[in-house]
Amino acid sequence: MKKKVILILAAALFLLPQYSHARRFSLSTNVVDYLNLCTLNLEASCGLNRHWTLNAGVRYNPFTYPRPGDDSQMQNRRQSYELGVRAWPWHVFSGWWIAGKAKYEEYNRGGIFSRKTEEGDGFGVGFSAGYSYMLLPSLNLEFGIGFWTGVRKYTVYDCPSCGVTVESGTKGFILPNELLVSFVYVF
């Protein structure tokens, strides 16, 4: 399943017809995600024309940390995949932008504020907006904020290692999705 998603994202980015001289590519990483228990992240973008880009992103966090002072652990483990578009009023990779995307996330988080742990899958759509500031001809600094909404199937456990189920089910959600402070390399 994961390999198929990656292949579809790669095909969407690189096999699109080249109909515009404004076509450019970029790779970016969000510094704020690294502050979220070291979540690794990468987003690739492809300029479709002067005002639109196609974006594909991935976030991955496999890390578990011991909590200081006791024998429990904390984690915000996840893998998420996003595919979306951005509209640029001025020019791609320059100035203000608004975006929409589809997102899938598999997660396991807990132990941060309480011993309870939640794991599950989320599907939904997200919306964001921001600004891209050119530092150098091929390097931008990007700021943005966004949210996503959808459905999640989840299970809540009493602690990370005991396996006692407290709650499970399916429900809708609206959550903040991203706070962006990204470095973008444009080529």
C-alpha positions in Angstrom: 0.0 0.0 0.0 2.7 2.5 1.0 4.8 1.7 -2.1 1.8 2.3 -4.3 1.1 5.7 -2.7 4.7 6.7 -3.2 4.6 5.6 -6.9 1.4 7.4 -7.6 2.8 10.6 -6.0 6.0 10.4 -8.0 4.1 9.7 -11.3 1.8 12.7 -10.6 4.8 15.0 -10.1 7.0 13.9 -12.9 4.8 12.5 -15.7 2.6 15.5 -16.1 2.7 17.0 -19.6 5.1 19.9 -20.0 3.0 22.7 -21.3 4.5 25.7 -19.7 8.0 27.4 -19.6 7.2 28.4 -16.0 7.5 24.8 -14.9 9.9 24.5 -11.9 10.4 22.0 -9.1 11.1 22.5 -5.4 11.9 20.4 -2.3 11.1 21.8 1.1 11.4 20.7 4.8 9.5 22.2 7.7 11.7 23.2 10.7 8.7 23.2 13.1 8.0 19.5 12.4 11.5 18.7 13.7 10.5 20.3 17.0 7.6 17.9 17.2 9.6 15.0 18.7 11.8 15.0 15.6 9.2 14.4 12.8 11.1 13.9 9.5 9.3 15.6 6.6 9.8 16.4 2.9 7.5 18.1 0.4 8.1 18.1 -3.4 6.3 20.6 -5.7 6.0 21.0 -9.4 5.0 24.2 -11.1 2.1 23.5 -13.5 1.9 27.0 -14.9 2.5 30.6 -13.6 -0.1 30.4 -10.8 -0.4 26.7 -9.8 1.8 24.0 -8.3 1.1 20.3 -7.5 2.5 19.3 -4.1 3.2 15.9 -2.6 4.4 15.6 1.0 5.4 12.9 3.5 6.0 13.1 7.3 7.5 10.3 9.3 8.3 9.9 13.0 9.4 6.4 14.2 10.8 7.6 17.6 9.8 6.7 21.1 11.3 8.5 24.1 11.5 7.5 27.8 9.7 9.9 30.1 12.0 11.4 32.8 11.3 10.2 36.3 9.3 7.1 35.6 9.2 3.9 33.5 6.8 5.1 30.9 7.4 6.5 27.4 6.1 9.3 25.1 5.8 9.3 21.4 4.2 11.0 18.4 4.9 8.3 15.9 3.3 8.7 12.5 3.5 8.4 8.8 1.4 10.7 6.7 1.0 11.3 3.0 -0.4 14.4 1.3 -1.3 15.3 -2.3 -2.6 18.8 -3.2 -2.4 22.0 -5.2 -1.4 25.6 -4.4 -2.6 28.7 -6.0 -0.1 31.6 -6.3 -1.6 35.0 -7.1 1.7 36.5 -8.2 4.0 33.7 -9.5 4.8 30.1 -8.4 7.3 29.9 -5.5 7.0 33.6 -4.8 4.7 35.6 -2.5 1.3 34.6 -1.0 -0.3 31.2 -1.6 -3.4 29.2 -0.7 -3.6 25.4 -0.8 -5.9 22.4 -0.7 -4.9 18.8 -0.2 -6.0 15.2 0.5 -4.2 13.5 3.4 -3.8 10.1 4.9 -2.2 9.5 8.3 -1.4 6.5 10.4 -0.5 7.5 14.0 0.4 6.4 17.5 0.7 9.2 20.0 0.7 9.5 23.8 2.5 9.7 27.0 3.2 13.4 26.6 0.5 14.9 28.9 -0.9 11.6 30.3 -0.1 7.9 30.2 -3.0 7.3 27.7 -2.0 6.4 24.1 -4.1 6.7 21.0 -3.4 5.0 17.7 -5.3 4.9 14.4 -5.8 6.1 10.9 -7.1 9.4 9.6 -8.4 10.4 6.1 -9.3 13.9 5.1 -8.8 17.1 3.3 -6.7 20.1 4.4 -6.6 23.8 3.7 -3.7 26.2 4.3 -2.2 29.6 3.4 1.1 31.2 3.7 3.9 33.3 2.2 7.1 32.4 0.4 10.0 34.8 0.8 13.0 34.5 -1.6 16.3 34.5 0.3 18.5 33.5 -2.7 17.6 32.7 -6.4 17.2 29.0 -5.4 16.4 29.2 -1.7 13.1 30.4 -0.2 11.9 30.7 3.4 8.2 29.9 3.7 5.7 30.6 6.4 2.2 29.1 6.6 -0.6 27.8 8.7 -3.3 25.2 8.0 -5.9 22.7 9.3 -7.4 19.4 8.1 -10.7 17.7 8.6 -11.9 14.2 8.0 -12.6 10.9 9.6 -10.4 8.9 11.9 -10.6 5.3 13.1 -8.9 5.1 16.5 -8.2 3.1 19.7 -7.2 4.6 23.0 -5.1 2.6 25.5 -4.7 3.2 29.2 -0.9 3.2 28.9 1.7 2.6 26.1 2.6 -0.9 27.2 -0.3 -2.4 29.1 -2.7 -2.9 26.1 -5.9 -2.1 28.1 -8.4 -0.5 25.7 -10.2 2.5 27.1 -12.1 3.5 24.0 -12.3 2.8 20.2 -14.4 3.9 17.3 -14.7 6.2 14.3 -15.4 9.9 14.4 -14.9 13.1 12.5 -12.4 15.8 13.4 -11.1 19.2 12.6 -7.5 19.7 13.7 -4.6 22.1 13.1 -2.4 20.4 10.4 0.6 22.5 10.1 2.6 25.5 11.3 5.1 26.1 8.6 8.6 27.6 8.8 10.1 25.8 5.8 13.3 26.0 3.8 12.5 25.6 0.1 15.1 24.7 -2.5 13.8 25.7 -6.0 15.4 24.2 -9.1 
